[in-house]
Amino acid sequence: MVFIHFNGVKLGSIAYAVAAIVLLPINSALNPLLYSNIIDNVIKKLKCQKQRASGSTSSMPKRSTMQHSL
């Protein structure tokens, strides 16, 4: 709404009221659902990339094995 206002469009007080009463609560309710799914997908992709980088298609080696190989 700020960008619209800065571009010279006059917004009435009703537009601000609708945004505050209707749009903001809907946004607040949807954010946890959206972000939890996005974070889960990012974590899965990062795990897949780590497995590909290590050259193994099976599970990642144990931490103790990795420390001995260093």
C-alpha positions as CSV (number, residue, x, y, z in Angstrom):
1,M,0.0,0.0,0.0
2,V,2.9,2.3,0.6
3,F,4.3,1.7,-2.8
4,I,0.9,2.5,-4.3
5,H,0.7,5.7,-2.3
6,F,4.2,6.7,-3.4
7,N,3.2,6.2,-7.0
8,G,0.6,8.9,-6.6
9,V,-2.5,6.9,-6.2
10,K,-4.8,8.3,-3.4
11,L,-6.0,5.5,-1.1
12,G,-9.0,6.2,1.0
13,S,-9.3,5.3,4.7
14,I,-11.6,2.4,3.7
15,A,-8.7,0.7,1.9
16,Y,-6.5,0.9,5.0
17,A,-9.4,-0.4,7.2
18,V,-10.0,-3.3,4.9
19,A,-6.3,-4.2,4.9
20,A,-6.1,-4.0,8.7
21,I,-9.3,-5.9,9.4
22,V,-9.4,-8.5,6.7
23,L,-6.1,-8.9,4.8
24,L,-3.6,-8.8,7.7
25,P,-5.3,-11.5,9.8
26,I,-5.5,-13.8,6.8
27,N,-1.8,-13.2,6.1
28,S,-0.9,-13.9,9.7
29,A,-2.9,-17.2,9.6
30,L,-1.3,-18.3,6.3
31,N,2.3,-17.5,7.1
32,P,3.1,-20.4,9.4
33,L,1.7,-22.9,6.9
34,L,3.6,-21.4,4.0
35,Y,6.9,-21.0,5.8
36,S,6.9,-24.4,7.4
37,N,6.4,-26.1,4.1
38,I,9.1,-24.0,2.4
39,I,11.6,-24.6,5.2
40,D,10.9,-28.4,5.1
41,N,11.5,-28.4,1.3
42,V,14.7,-26.4,1.6
43,I,16.0,-28.8,4.3
44,K,15.2,-31.8,2.1
45,K,17.0,-30.3,-0.9
46,L,20.1,-29.5,1.2
47,K,20.3,-33.0,2.5
48,C,20.0,-34.4,-1.1
49,Q,22.8,-32.0,-2.3
50,K,25.1,-33.1,0.6
51,Q,24.5,-36.8,-0.3
52,R,25.3,-36.1,-4.0
53,A,28.4,-34.1,-3.1
54,S,29.7,-37.0,-1.0
55,G,29.2,-39.3,-3.9
56,S,27.1,-41.7,-1.9
57,T,23.6,-42.7,-2.7
58,S,23.1,-44.4,0.6
59,S,22.9,-42.8,4.0
60,M,25.5,-40.3,5.1
61,P,28.6,-41.8,6.9
62,K,28.6,-41.6,10.7
63,R,30.3,-38.6,12.2
64,S,33.0,-40.7,13.9
65,T,34.0,-42.2,10.5
66,M,34.3,-38.8,9.0
67,Q,36.5,-37.6,11.8
68,H,39.0,-40.5,11.4
69,S,39.3,-39.9,7.6
70,L,40.4,-36.3,8.2
